[in-house]
Amino acid sequence: MTNSEIIKFLTSTTVNAGFVDKLKIKYRPVICPFDDLMAYAKDTKSVFDVGCGSGQFCALVANFTGVNTIKGIEINERLVNNANQVNQRFSGTKNIKFAVFDGNTIPDDIVEYDLIYMIDVYHHIPQSVQKPFMKQLFDKMKPGARLMFKDIDAGSPLVICNKLHDLVFAKEIGKEISFKAAKSLLTEVGFKIVEEYKKTVFVYPHYFILAVK
Ligand SMILES: C[S@@+](CC[C@H](N)C(=O)[O-])C[C@H]1O[C@@H](n2cnc3c(N)ncnc32)[C@H](O)[C@@H]1O
């Protein structure tokens, strides 16, 4: 599917949320390549989204792929409420659920999932717990499961644009790491990297790392 189909689908979503949340739900694919990310879910049965925000990526997976079992976790209860609304339309057809988590303890049922996504979440995790978080994720995933790790490249001068973005929309300064450091991190905690690439969309220097346990 194309990005314009994705945006058409998300703009048709009705959700009782604030202005900024609505803006992110409907237009986040303009800056974040959800189409590229979704491609990895094509032949997968179950998807787990760590830091799922308002659940719009889970809704895209539910709508545009054959994935049947989807779970999203999020530290912000307001966004979990949004996610439940955004995914309401799949309640009869997909096994889809959302949960609030404390940002530290990843739920044990992640072991049941084949493909884990972390989309622009790593740079929101406090620096002191970033690496232990990834080690915990590795330990809790089932052998053979895949992680799609997508974040913003601190090795690019354009990282400043993401920092300004986060300052405006999340009221915090991101803890981005470079593409190179991200690959080292994933390898150090035990993952095997099977695919990696970078893609700049407007002023956002994205990197994508597909890793296997
Ligand atoms: C830039 S948003 C991305 C949301 C979603 N993954 C997407 O791509 O639309 C970052 C998300 O990470 C969540 N987050 C922040 N700190 C976190 C933490 N310590 N652990 C997990 N998620 C966290 C935020 O609440 C926010 O929803």
The ligand as a MOL file (V3000), in Angstrom:
LIG
                    3D

  0  0  0     0  0            999 V3000
M  V30 BEGIN CTAB
M  V30 COUNTS 27 29 0 0 0
M  V30 BEGIN ATOM
M  V30 1 C 7.5130 9.3510 19.1450 0
M  V30 2 S 6.3090 8.4450 20.0150 0 CHG=1
M  V30 3 C 6.1290 7.0480 18.9560 0
M  V30 4 C 4.8160 6.3560 19.1310 0
M  V30 5 C 4.5800 5.2140 18.1450 0
M  V30 6 N 5.5820 4.1760 18.2990 0
M  V30 7 C 4.5670 5.7220 16.7350 0
M  V30 8 O 5.5330 5.4790 15.9980 0
M  V30 9 O 3.5960 6.4000 16.3660 0 CHG=-1
M  V30 10 C 7.2200 7.7630 21.3890 0
M  V30 11 C 6.3700 6.9520 22.3430 0
M  V30 12 O 7.2050 6.3130 23.3100 0
M  V30 13 C 6.5250 6.3330 24.5500 0
M  V30 14 N 7.5170 6.1950 25.6340 0
M  V30 15 C 8.1340 7.1600 26.2820 0
M  V30 16 N 8.9790 6.6720 27.2210 0
M  V30 17 C 8.8890 5.3500 27.1390 0
M  V30 18 C 9.5050 4.2940 27.8490 0
M  V30 19 N 10.3580 4.5050 28.8510 0
M  V30 20 N 9.1940 3.0510 27.4930 0
M  V30 21 C 8.3170 2.8510 26.4930 0
M  V30 22 N 7.6660 3.8110 25.8060 0
M  V30 23 C 7.9600 5.0440 26.1230 0
M  V30 24 C 5.8260 7.6700 24.5600 0
M  V30 25 O 4.7690 7.7000 25.4890 0
M  V30 26 C 5.3710 7.7930 23.1280 0
M  V30 27 O 4.0840 7.2860 22.9300 0
M  V30 END ATOM
M  V30 BEGIN BOND
M  V30 1 1 1 2
M  V30 2 1 2 3
M  V30 3 1 2 10
M  V30 4 1 3 4
M  V30 5 1 4 5
M  V30 6 1 5 6
M  V30 7 1 5 7
M  V30 8 2 7 8
M  V30 9 1 7 9
M  V30 10 1 10 11
M  V30 11 1 11 12
M  V30 12 1 11 26
M  V30 13 1 12 13
M  V30 14 1 13 14
M  V30 15 1 13 24
M  V30 16 1 14 15
M  V30 17 1 14 23
M  V30 18 2 15 16
M  V30 19 1 16 17
M  V30 20 1 17 18
M  V30 21 2 17 23
M  V30 22 1 18 19
M  V30 23 2 18 20
M  V30 24 1 20 21
M  V30 25 2 21 22
M  V30 26 1 22 23
M  V30 27 1 24 25
M  V30 28 1 24 26
M  V30 29 1 26 27
M  V30 END BOND
M  V30 END CTAB
M  END
